[in-house]
Amino acid sequence: MKDKTLLLAGTKKGLFVFSSDNRMEWTMSGPFLSGKEVNHAIYDTRSGKIFATANDSWFGSEIVWSADLGKTWNSAKQNPALAPDTEAKLDRIWHIEPGRASEPNVLYAGIAPAALFRSDDAGETWSEVRALSMHPTRPEWQPGAGGLCLHSIVLDPSNPDRMFVGISAVGVFRTEDDGKTWIPKNRGTRAEFMPNKYPEYGQCVHKLLMSPGSSLLFQQNHCGVYGSADGGDTWDEITKGLPSDFGFPLAIHPREPKTIYVIPLQGAEFRCPPEGKLRVFRSRDGGASWTALEKGLPQKDAFVGIYREGMTTDHGTPAGIYFGTNTGKIFGSADDGDNWSVVADNLPPIYSVSAATV
């Protein structure tokens, strides 16, 4: 049977699932979880389940999953919840990250206010990683415009005890002992809004990823794009060649560790593409140089935004690149980003896009 490509679009009003045999013609199903704000949804290749964050301003937030591509849904028996001894309450679940292949029942989730949760029973119950929540720097953590949120979770495939998280507006933290202790790892990243432009922590990382098949780290920050080749010990700014140093989404090619994609926005005060031109910028050399990809994308009056979970890649050859906008449109490319077309239109504001091959 020929493989299908799945696109999961988490939106302000539910989850939409798109499937295609050729990555040019797409069939839509959904909306699922209608009325819920789906900040993130992902297909877990280990189990064949879709996991999604279902956020509701009245009824709270939960993690749900479907084993039949959205037809039926199950909810966690014990959803993430902050410890009773804290005054804070869970505001929103931002991200779900499947564990390693060697840990088929492990998943992680990031929430606001910033905390990391782990499940060891395939999402049925969740426990808080207290060592991060109780970090000595915690009293000084400050929220970004989207709140104090833990939105990026990166597992190092070469080291089962090493993990990274990205928190807005706190920065990157790393553990070397499977979550028992955490260290800020932000050396070299700017925080132009701080008196000290290069603090130990307090940077506003927008998205953090590790290149498949390598230990290279990349991040889109409030103040630039950065790369690290030493596990986050130091970061090199790679913004030169981009039209701005602000943006949210980041994607990495599935087979080329130094091929990365970003979508710059004008700035924090006007979160739309510079010059009204919707362009994806690609670097094939780890950020040493950048190329604007615009064929098939609107190059005039494109006053749209793309959120931090809004861009993804598939594992096709060439790779498929996809992104969604806050105006409800999904664009896709089946040739590494050289040419673009519309996958879907007239959706609710899109919070996340993720791809899988089934």
N, C-alpha and C positions, 0 to 999 in steps of 0.2 A: 504494500500500500504506500502510495506517495505521501511524503511528509507534508503536513500543513503548518503554516505559520500563524500563530495566534498573536493578536494585539489586545491587550487589556487596557481600557481607558477608564481610569477612575475620575469621576466628575463630581460636581456640586450636587447632583441629583441622581446618583447611582453609578453603577458599573455597566459599561458596554463592552462586549466581546466581539472582535472581528477575526475572521479566518480567511485564509487564501491558500490556493495551491500554487500560485505563480507570483505572488506579491505585487500583482497589478490590479486584479479584480478581487474585491473583498465582500464578504457576507457578514452582516451585522446581526447579533442577537442581544436581547436586553431591551430596555434597561433592567438590570438586576439590582436588588437592594434599593429600589426606587425610593427617593426621598431622603436617603442617607448621603452624607458627604463622604465619599471614598477618597481619602487622601492618597492611598497607595493600594495597589493590588499586584500580586505576583503569582506566576505559575511555578509551583515547586516540582522540578523534574524528578525528584526522588520519590514522590508519592503520586504525582499526577493530579494534585489538588490545586485549586486556586485559593489563595489566602488573601483576605481583604480587610482593610480597616473600615468599620462602619461607624461613623461619627454622627451624633444627633445632639443638637443644642438643648433639647428638652429631656431626652431619655438617656443621654450619656453615650459612651463609646464602647465598642466591643470589637473583638477579632472574630471573623467568621470564615468558613471555608466551604468549598463545593468540590465534590469528587466527580461531578458530571457536567463540567463546563458551565455551571451557573443554573442548571435546572432546579436543583435543591440545595439548601444551605443549612449548615450547622453552626452553632455558636459555642464559644468556649464555656466550659463549666465554671471556670474561675478566670475572669478577665483581669488584665492588668489593673492594679489599684495601689495607690501610694499607702505607705505604712500609716497606721492610726496615730503614731507619735509625731507626725508632721502636720503642720497646719494646711499645707497645700493639698489640692484635690486634682485629680486627672482632668485635664482640659480637652485633650485631643490625642489620638494615636496617629503618629506621623508615618511610620515606616515599619515594614515587616521584612526580615532577612532570614532565609533558610540557612540552617547550619551546614556543616561540611558533609560530604558524601559518607564519611565514616561515622557520622552521627545522624542517622536517618530520622530520628524523632525530635531533634533539637531545632528550635527556631528562636529568633530574637525579635524584639520590638522596641522602637523608640517612641517616646511620648513627650507631650508638654504638660506641665513644666518638666524640664529636662530630666529624664531618667531612662535607664535601660532595663528591659525585662527579658527573662529567658524562660522558655518552655522545654521540658524534657519529655513530654508525652504528646508530641505532635499537635500542640496548640490547645489541648484540653484545659490545662492550668498554667498559670504564669507567676513567676516570682521575680521580685525586684533585685537587681544587682546592687546591693546596698553600699558596697565599697565605693562605687562611683557617686551614688546619691549623697554619701557622707564625706565626700572629698574635702580636705581642709580648705580648699579655695571656694567651696560652694557659697558661703555667705556673700562673696563678691561677684557672683555670676549675675549678669545683666541680660535682659531679653533683647532680641532684635525686633524689628517691626512686626514680624509674624509671631512674636512671643518667644519664650525661653524653651526652645524645642530641640530635642535630640532626633535628628533627621537622617543621619548617615551612619551605617554600620558596616564595617569592612573586616572580613575574616582573612587572615593571611594563610593561604593554602600550604605554604612551606613550613609553617610553625603553628601547631595546634593550640599553643598557649597564647598566641599573639592576636590581638584584635585592636581595631581603631574605631573611634566614634567621632562624629562631627556634630557640634552643638552651636546653635546661634543664640546669642552672640558671645560665645565663650572660646571656641576654637576646637582644635583636634586634641584628643587624649588617646594614649596607648596603654595597653596592658600587656605584660610579658608572662603573666602567671594565671591566665584564664579568668581574669576579672577580679582577682583578690586585691590588686593594687593598680593605680592609674597614675600616669605622668603626663602633664601637658607637653605637647609636641608642636610648637608653633614658631620655632626660631626661623626668622627670615620672612615671615608674613606680616604685612602692614596692617595697622589699625589707625587709619587717618583720622578717625573721630575721637581718638584717645590722646591725652596729653603726651604720653610716651607712645610713639608711633610703632614701636616694636616690642610690645609687652610680652611677658611669659605666657599670658592668657588674656582673653578679652577680645580676640579677633572674631569677626563674623564670617565663619566659613558657611558657604551656601550649599555646596555639594562636594562630597569626598568619595573617590573611587580608587580601586587598585586595578592595574592592567592585568587581564587574564594571561596566565602563563608566565608572569614575572612578579617582581616585588616593587615595581614602580608605582608610586602614588601620585595622584593629581587631584587638585581641588580648584573649584571656582569659588572665589571669595568675594566678599563685598568690595574688597580693594585689590582686585587683580586675579590672575590665574597663576597657579604655582605647581611645581613638580618636585618630587623628592625621590632620590635613589638610595637613601639610607634609612628607610623605615620611619621617616618623619623626623629624624634627628635634626635635619636642616632642610629648608625649603628654598628653591630658586624661583624667582618671579619670571614668568614667561609671557607676560602681557604684551610686550613689544610686538607691533604688527597688527594688533586688534584696534578697533575704533573706539573702545572704551575699556575701562578696567572693572566694569560692573556687569553682573549677569547672574543667573541662577542655574540653568541646566548644564550638565556635563555628560558626555558619553565617550566610551573607549571602544575601539575596533576589537572584535572578538579574537583576532589572530595576529594583529600587529600592535605590539605593546606601546609603541610610541605614536600611534595614530589616534588622535583625540579630537573631539568635536565640542564646540561651545557656541552659544547664541548670545552675543553681547547685547545689553540694553543700555540706554543712554545714561541712566544713573538712578540713584535712590529716589530722587524727587520726580523723575519722569521715566517710568519703567516700560519704555517702548523702544524698538530698534532705532539706533542712530540714523538720522536723515530719513526716517520713515521707510527704510529699506530692510525687509526681512531677509537676513542672510545667516547661514550657518558657516562658521569658520572652522576649517580643518587644518590640523598640523600633522604631518607624517614624520616629523623628527623631534617629537617630544616638546614642541613649543618653540623651537629655534626659529621657525618661520611659519606663517599662516597663509592660507588661501581662502578667499571668500567664495562660498558656493551659493549661487543665486538662481540658477536656471530652473524655471518653473515656480519660483517664489515671487510674491508681489514686491516690486521695487519702488512703489510709490504709495504714500498714505497708509502704511502698514502700522497702525497704532494698536499693536497687540502686545501681550505679555506671555512669557513662558515660565512656568513654575519650576521649582527645583527638581521635581520628579518627572518633569515633562518631556524628557528625551531618552531614547533607548536605542539599542542595536539588536539585530538578530544574528544567527550563526550561519546565514546563507553565504554562498559564494557567487558574486561579490556580496559583501555585507549589506543588509538592509538597515537604514537609519530612519528613525521616526521621531516626530515631536508633535505635541499638541499645544494649543493656545488657549488663553483665557476667554477667547471669543468662540470657542467650541469647534475648532477646525483641527483636523489631523493631517499633517503632511508626511509623505513617505518617499524614500529613495531606495531603489533596488540595486544601485550601482555605486556603493560607497559614498554617496552624497553628491555625485556629479549632476544628477538630474532629479527633479522633484515633481510630485503630483499630489493631488488631494485624495486622501483615503476616505475622509468623512467630513461632513459639514453640519452645521446647525445643531451641534450637541450642546449640552450645558457647559459652563466653564470647566476646562480640563485640568485636573490636579496632577494626574500621573499617566504615563504611558510605559508599558513594559511589554516585551516580546518574548515568545517562546516557540520552539519547534516541537510538534507533537505527531 
